[in-house]
Amino acid sequence: MIEFQHLGKTWPDGTRALSDVSLQVPRGQFCVVLGPSGAGKSTLLRAVNGLMRPTEGRLTIDGIEFNADTERALRQRVAMIHQHFNLTLRMSVAGNVLSGLLPVVSTGRALLGWFTPEHRRKACALLERVGLDPRHLRRRAGELSGGQQQRVGIARAFMLDPEVVLADEPVASLDPKISRDILALVREAARERNTTVLCSLHQVDLAREFGDRIVGMRDGRVVFDGTPAEFSDERVQQLYAGAHWDDQPADEHGSSTVAAPLDAQGRQPLAA
Ligand SMILES: Nc1ncnc2c1ncn2[C@@H]1O[C@H](COP(=O)(O)OP(=O)(O)OP(=O)(O)O)[C@@H](O)[C@H]1O
């Protein structure tokens, strides 16, 4: 269980990114965090692996508070999947997957490629699990397509069988078909291990399809917390109302995936 208790964050320049965020995310839940640009989604996710230090409140994982003493041990239980994949493009696909062991294997050992046969077998099995043919193993990661790179990113994230996976807009740079495949892979890999997933997204349809739970954020606060069924078009509109056009998610045709604003009588207008 991840517990955010009255979490707040004010960046050194005075930007208030999180205000009084309290959430309990049970083990195994696929929790999607949605909200306009700047709502605080990434800041919230990064509290869970210590990349962001909150200025107020507490964060616990299974009752253990994240602090300087516990950080190292807790980090080993949390993996991350990034929007821009964050692979080492000159390194082989296999090397990138094996780098998921860095929290427990020394950097020197990793640089020298000293991985156990068991580690190598696991990397191969994970690559196969995410649908990458073994012939890609020795290719440089930079030669792969975006979708293939994110598959490598998923395999890397699951190398240590993490209890928590943070997926920060993992499909933002992928087309809709690949996005679904990628989220399905994350969901399946997480279910197989009872891994908790905190996933920030911009696409309402994907949030509804893949989330067990949707947390809507705005201006650093949680303004919606419920199931996809409860996340009605009206709720969507409330979450994004007033957001600038540039802040709103767009589908593959560039049109907004957010419900159009209601008219004065509260009716959905016809086509925009
Ligand atoms: N290092 C930083 N220093 C100062 N302000 C920051 C820093 N990182 C983020 N912020 C600010 O904190 C607020 C929340 O940012 P955050 O990246 O968490 O939002 P987000 O919801 O993930 O946005 P997006 O969907 O665009 O990624 C924003 O106002 C952002 O400009």
The ligand as a Gaussian input file, in Angstrom:
#p B3LYP/6-31G(d) Opt

LIG

0 1
 N       11.866000      21.516000     -10.884000
 C       10.851000      22.367000     -10.853000
 N       11.018000      23.634000     -10.442000
 C        9.987000      24.516000     -10.407000
 N        8.722000      24.208000     -10.763000
 C        8.509000      22.952000     -11.191000
 C        9.537000      21.967000     -11.266000
 N        9.008000      20.815000     -11.742000
 C        7.701000      21.057000     -11.952000
 N        7.399000      22.342000     -11.617000
 C        6.082000      22.978000     -11.666000
 O        5.214000      22.238000     -10.819000
 C        3.905000      22.212000     -11.373000
 C        3.466000      20.777000     -11.543000
 O        4.279000      20.189000     -12.568000
 P        4.137000      18.680000     -13.023000
 O        5.234000      18.409000     -13.986000
 O        4.012000      17.828000     -11.827000
 O        2.728000      18.714000     -13.761000
 P        2.066000      17.606000     -14.704000
 O        0.646000      17.497000     -14.288000
 O        2.873000      16.357000     -14.669000
 O        2.166000      18.304000     -16.115000
 P        2.349000      17.657000     -17.588000
 O        1.077000      16.917000     -17.870000
 O        2.530000      18.840000     -18.471000
 O        3.568000      16.765000     -17.526000
 C        3.957000      22.985000     -12.677000
 O        3.558000      24.317000     -12.414000
 C        5.430000      22.937000     -13.045000
 O        5.791000      24.054000     -13.817000

